[in-house]
């Protein structure tokens, strides 16, 4: 019986050890210690250890990222974010975020960097205090105001800043063409994806920051143009042109861009040009509710859904069977016209510029 109890005890201890190993594969005590000592090269070596979890607190409950922000050393913060540290992480004991600390220590450079990686000024600690409530300087207040307008994307690098490179070992890395900086992982500006699901409005999501928007973000606003026999890429959001392929764009989206050279639209009434499909100029999308087997309209900017046709969606282009031509019909007023309303009078062009 005693032997049986001893065996059970041994098994229990073994299971506990396995469980603890899963929770804490690699303690981050040394990381925190190296941050305090400001030994960057040894710190980077430690980050590269197999199974290192940079979001695991050390044995005293300190998160490496919070310690790095507290130490005001940008290079340590940058290295941690490159190796997977979460800008939205919280101190286990207090709920304090790295952004709380950056604001408290009045460090706009690190605060801006954390915001570019998805840090949230509205995050609260366990006392209920939001990071945004800490505003010791105009620089910090300006950062918060900028975030309120555009979110994390406001702090991303401009399109065309980052390019992919590879060494002889064929390992790819990201290279900043303006500063010469290199990094192994994608910067936030290269983390945008277009989400296009049947029956749902198109949206764009950044897999690093978690930000989701309804309108095309600058890093994806590229078109391929041809002028005087020369081809190049044009970003219509920031009015910037380059010969090199934009590396921030996902492969499948880039392939689509390269197929549609000089694709643009002209409004025949206003003579306005658009590089993006005018179909998406209105925030309203017509969708189908399978449960009620009925169409409805969804506003991608406000999140509002309505059964009644919004005025912007009332006009539709229909074919006249008798003449073979097209006319426009207003589903709200039942009016019809051979002439297109202004917001629908767009014609696609793909001629050389």
Secondary structure, 3 states (H helix, E strand, C coil): CHHHHHHHHHHHHHHHHHHHHHHCCCCCHHHHHHHHHCCHHHHHHHHCCCCCCCCCCCCCCCCHHHHHHHCCCHHHHHHHHHCCCCCCCECCCCCCEHHHHHHHCCCHHHHHHHHHCCCCCCCECCCCCEHHHCCCCHHHHHHHHHHHHHHHHHHCCCCCCEEEEECCCCCEEEEECCCCCEECCCCHHHCEEEECCCCCCCEEEECCCCCEECCCCHHHCEEEEEECCEEEEEECCCCEEECCCCCCCCHHHHHHHHHCCCCEEEECCCCCEECCCHHHCCCEEEEEECCCCEEEEEECCCCCEECCCCHHHCEEEEECCCCCCEEEEECCCCCEECCCCHHHCEEEECCCC
